Structures are given as C-alpha cells and as structure tokens.
Amino acid sequence: MTSTQNRLRADKPGPNTPPNLRLDPATISTKGTAQAILAQVIAEETEKKRESQRGKHGMVPRGLLGNLFDYVDTQHWDEYLQDIDVLAACAERAGVARTQVLDFAIEECSPPNWRALFWMRAWYEQIYRNTAADMAEATKDLEKLYARKQVESARQRAKEMADARHGKPGGNRDKQATIRAIWASGKYSSRDVCAEQECAGLAMSISTARKALRNTPNPA
C-alpha cells in the first residue's frame, strides 16, 4: 500500500497560486504614476520569489477536499516581501527607499500580516537613523582629525624649514658654535661682555648671543 508520504510525492503540483494570495496591482488605488509603478514592482518581485521557491518545500493539502498544492502556493505575497532581497529589489527598481516600499505596502496594499511589515519598517527606520547619526558623528571625528593633522603637518614643515635654514653654513647653528668657541677661548671675563663684543661681528642680536652662551662651561 502506498504510504501517504509517497502519495504526496507522487502527486503532480497543484494549480497556480490562487489570486487572493497574489498582489493584484489593478485592485490597488494608486496616486500617480510612481505609486502605480511601485505596486507593479512589488507584485512582480514577490511572485518572482515565489517561483524561485517552487518545488523546494513539498506539497501540502488545502481546502475541504484536501487537494494538494505546492507549499509556495499557500503563502500570501506579503510574506515574500519580508525577504530582504525582495524588498531591496523592489526599492531599487522603483527608485525609492526600502521604508517607502514598506509604507506603501502597509497603507495601500492591505497585507494580511501587516504587523510583520510594520515592525520590519520600524527596524529599517532605526537602522537608517543610527546609520545617519553614526555617519554624522564619524564625519565630525574625521574633520577634527583632519584639522589636527593639518596643524601637525604645518608645524613639522615649519620645523624642517627652520632646521634647514639654521643648519646651513653661516646659519644660526654656525653662529652659536662660533660664539661659544670664542667664550671657551678665555678671551672675555664674562659671558655678557663676550656677547656684547662679538654679536655685531656675527650678525646676531645681543639677546641671541647671550642665549647661546647660557649654561656653557667656564673657559678652562
């Protein structure tokens, strides 16, 4: 005797999806071309998903006579819209945000399980809000980092230029080394006198000369 399971497997697929389980754009009251296009897109994408699943979930009895149908022919269109890939495809084709697809489906298409779409829409709204907030915060952080790096880079360039200027022959470092050597020779009795007498010849200001001699050892 053929088992029920084998009989179900042996039966051919039932008829196509009943009309009440598909979204019929003609029954939707749309406001303008954009909504009409969106209704058509949702209908096409949800049925495309249904067809991609056909034959993958087995046969199920339905109705008073227990006629066998493919499992996908028991699903309402809005259950397929809950698939994130289907929702993304609808949004992309219609050129709108995913939340707008869900808004339209909930408000205009009378989905049997509107609560699932409602919470899905709330989830996407929270994601978009958090993403926007995170991006704004990240932008501020990047702007601060960029400004800080600009200042650091300018300081580094100024330091390199100053080092190059002071380090060249006849530059400040040469002058400082020269006046320190004169002081170390014992020619002068004090650092102040040395600075006063030698600064003009070295093209140094007296304050710079005194600074160069500060904390230098006494002549041997």
Secondary structure as the mmCIF struct_conf table of DSSP 4:
data_model
#
loop_
_struct_conf.conf_type_id
_struct_conf.id
_struct_conf.beg_label_comp_id
_struct_conf.beg_label_asym_id
_struct_conf.beg_label_seq_id
_struct_conf.end_label_comp_id
_struct_conf.end_label_asym_id
_struct_conf.end_label_seq_id
HELX_RH_AL_P HELX_RH_AL_P1 THR A 4 ALA A 10
BEND BEND1 ASP A 11 ASP A 11
HELX_LH_PP_P HELX_LH_PP_P1 LYS A 12 PRO A 13
BEND BEND2 PRO A 15 ASN A 16
HELX_LH_PP_P HELX_LH_PP_P2 THR A 17 PRO A 18
HELX_RH_3T_P HELX_RH_3T_P1 PRO A 19 LEU A 21
BEND BEND3 ARG A 22 ARG A 22
HELX_RH_3T_P HELX_RH_3T_P2 PRO A 25 THR A 27
BEND BEND4 ILE A 28 ILE A 28
BEND BEND5 GLY A 32 GLY A 32
HELX_RH_AL_P HELX_RH_AL_P2 THR A 33 GLN A 53
TURN_TY1_P TURN_TY1_P1 ARG A 54 GLY A 55
BEND BEND6 LYS A 56 HIS A 57
STRN STRN1 MET A 59 ARG A 62
TURN_TY1_P TURN_TY1_P2 GLY A 63 GLY A 66
STRN STRN2 ASN A 67 ASP A 70
HELX_RH_3T_P HELX_RH_3T_P3 TYR A 71 THR A 74
BEND BEND7 GLN A 75 GLN A 75
HELX_RH_AL_P HELX_RH_AL_P3 TRP A 77 LEU A 81
TURN_TY1_P TURN_TY1_P3 GLN A 82 GLN A 82
BEND BEND8 ASP A 83 ASP A 83
HELX_RH_AL_P HELX_RH_AL_P4 ILE A 84 ALA A 94
TURN_TY1_P TURN_TY1_P4 GLY A 95 GLY A 95
BEND BEND9 VAL A 96 VAL A 96
HELX_RH_AL_P HELX_RH_AL_P5 ARG A 98 GLU A 108
BEND BEND10 CYS A 109 CYS A 109
TURN_TY1_P TURN_TY1_P5 PRO A 112 ASN A 113
HELX_RH_AL_P HELX_RH_AL_P6 TRP A 114 GLY A 167
BEND BEND11 LYS A 168 LYS A 168
TURN_TY1_P TURN_TY1_P6 PRO A 169 GLY A 170
BEND BEND12 GLY A 171 GLY A 171
HELX_RH_AL_P HELX_RH_AL_P7 ASN A 172 ALA A 184
TURN_TY1_P TURN_TY1_P7 SER A 185 GLY A 186
BEND BEND13 TYR A 188 SER A 190
HELX_RH_AL_P HELX_RH_AL_P8 ARG A 191 GLU A 198
TURN_TY1_P TURN_TY1_P8 CYS A 199 ALA A 203
HELX_RH_AL_P HELX_RH_AL_P9 ILE A 206 LEU A 213
TURN_TY1_P TURN_TY1_P9 ARG A 214 ASN A 215
HELX_LH_PP_P HELX_LH_PP_P3 THR A 216 PRO A 219
#
